[in-house]
Amino acid sequence: MHELSVAQNIIEIVSDYARENKAGHISEVVLDIGAVAGVIPDTLEFAWEISVKNTLLENAALKINFIPAKALCQSCNMEFEIDDIYTLCPHCGNMKFDIIQGKELKVKSIIIE
């Protein structure tokens, strides 16, 4: 479950930011997670609940924005949504494409007090 290490890294990033800004409490963390980022949101939420115990983020709400994946076909330049990296272009059937959205894994915002 690599989501545990992802959760711990996010907690470290947010905790460092909170300390730098002399925050006494963090009430919310918002993440952007892309469909092909390699992270399962439900598993990350479970790992988060375990990892925030006895930290500055213990009572912080975790909100996840799921970003659908989109690709741009290298052959016909059609933009289309993908579920995984093994998708064929629905227009020309080519499997060569650039992922233009959906690999995101970032802390979008933090609400501190």
C-alpha positions in Angstrom: 0.0 0.0 0.0 2.1 2.9 -1.3 -0.7 5.3 -0.3 0.6 5.1 3.2 3.9 6.7 2.2 2.0 9.2 0.1 -0.2 10.2 3.1 2.9 10.5 5.3 4.7 12.7 2.7 1.6 14.9 2.4 1.4 15.2 6.2 5.1 16.1 6.3 4.7 18.8 3.6 1.6 20.3 5.3 3.2 20.1 8.8 6.3 21.9 7.6 4.2 24.6 6.0 2.1 25.0 9.2 5.3 25.3 11.3 6.7 27.9 8.9 3.5 29.9 9.3 3.2 29.4 13.0 -0.2 27.7 12.7 -1.7 26.2 15.8 -4.3 24.1 13.9 -4.9 22.9 10.4 -8.6 22.5 9.6 -8.5 21.3 6.0 -6.2 19.9 3.4 -7.4 19.8 -0.3 -5.6 17.5 -2.7 -5.8 17.2 -6.5 -5.4 13.5 -7.6 -5.4 12.5 -11.2 -7.0 9.4 -12.5 -3.7 8.0 -13.7 -1.5 9.3 -10.8 -1.2 5.8 -9.4 -3.0 6.6 -6.2 -6.3 5.1 -5.1 -8.3 7.9 -3.3 -10.2 5.6 -0.9 -7.0 3.9 0.1 -5.3 7.2 0.6 -8.1 8.4 2.8 -7.7 5.3 5.0 -4.0 5.8 5.2 -4.6 9.4 6.1 -6.8 8.5 9.0 -4.1 6.3 10.4 -1.2 8.7 9.8 -2.7 11.9 11.2 -3.1 10.6 14.7 -1.2 12.6 17.3 -0.1 15.2 14.6 -1.1 18.8 13.9 -3.5 17.4 11.3 -5.4 15.0 13.5 -8.7 16.9 13.2 -8.1 18.3 9.7 -10.6 17.4 7.0 -9.2 15.8 3.9 -10.8 16.7 0.6 -9.8 15.1 -2.7 -10.5 16.6 -6.1 -10.5 13.7 -8.6 -9.0 14.9 -11.9 -10.1 12.8 -14.9 -7.3 11.8 -17.3 -7.2 13.3 -20.8 -4.8 12.4 -23.7 -3.8 14.0 -27.0 -3.3 11.5 -29.8 0.1 11.8 -31.5 -1.4 10.7 -34.8 -4.6 12.6 -35.3 -4.4 15.3 -32.5 -7.7 14.3 -31.1 -8.1 15.0 -27.4 -10.0 12.3 -25.4 -10.5 10.9 -21.9 -8.7 7.8 -20.8 -9.2 5.3 -18.0 -5.7 3.9 -18.1 -2.5 4.2 -20.1 -3.5 1.3 -22.4 -6.3 3.2 -24.1 -6.6 3.5 -27.9 -7.5 6.7 -29.6 -11.3 6.5 -30.2 -10.9 8.3 -33.5 -7.9 6.6 -35.2 -7.1 3.6 -33.0 -3.5 4.7 -32.3 -2.1 3.9 -28.9 0.5 6.6 -29.0 -0.6 9.7 -27.1 0.5 12.3 -24.6 -1.3 12.5 -21.3 -2.3 16.1 -20.9 -4.3 15.8 -17.6 -4.7 13.3 -14.9 -1.2 12.7 -13.5 -1.7 15.3 -10.8 -0.9 14.5 -7.2 -0.5 17.8 -5.3 -1.6 19.7 -2.2 -4.0 22.3 -3.7 -4.8 24.2 -0.5 -4.4 24.2 3.2 -6.6 26.0 5.7 -4.7 26.9 8.8 -5.6 28.7 12.0 
